[in-house]
């Protein structure tokens, strides 16, 4: 099963698109941006675990790849 949140591969202009259930949340330039997008989408900060494979699928590199 695909996790509800997808962080897409880095774009050529910088940043990574973040989607939740196919809805675009924004263009992240850091791990902190991903956390903020998920917080704004209603996920409590204490439930946001960037390494949780059941929550987030990182495409084109892990949470340390931004370019």
Secondary structure as the mmCIF struct_conf table of DSSP 4:
data_model
#
loop_
_struct_conf.conf_type_id
_struct_conf.id
_struct_conf.beg_label_comp_id
_struct_conf.beg_label_asym_id
_struct_conf.beg_label_seq_id
_struct_conf.end_label_comp_id
_struct_conf.end_label_asym_id
_struct_conf.end_label_seq_id
BEND BEND1 UNK A 4 UNK A 4
STRN STRN1 UNK A 5 UNK A 7
HELX_LH_PP_P HELX_LH_PP_P1 UNK A 8 UNK A 11
TURN_TY1_P TURN_TY1_P1 UNK A 12 UNK A 13
BEND BEND2 UNK A 14 UNK A 14
STRN STRN2 UNK A 16 UNK A 20
TURN_TY1_P TURN_TY1_P2 UNK A 21 UNK A 22
STRN STRN3 UNK A 23 UNK A 28
BEND BEND3 UNK A 29 UNK A 30
HELX_RH_AL_P HELX_RH_AL_P1 UNK A 31 UNK A 40
TURN_TY1_P TURN_TY1_P3 UNK A 41 UNK A 42
HELX_RH_3T_P HELX_RH_3T_P1 UNK A 45 UNK A 47
TURN_TY1_P TURN_TY1_P4 UNK A 50 UNK A 51
TURN_TY1_P TURN_TY1_P5 UNK A 53 UNK A 55
STRN STRN4 UNK A 56 UNK A 58
BEND BEND4 UNK A 60 UNK A 61
TURN_TY1_P TURN_TY1_P6 UNK A 63 UNK A 64
#
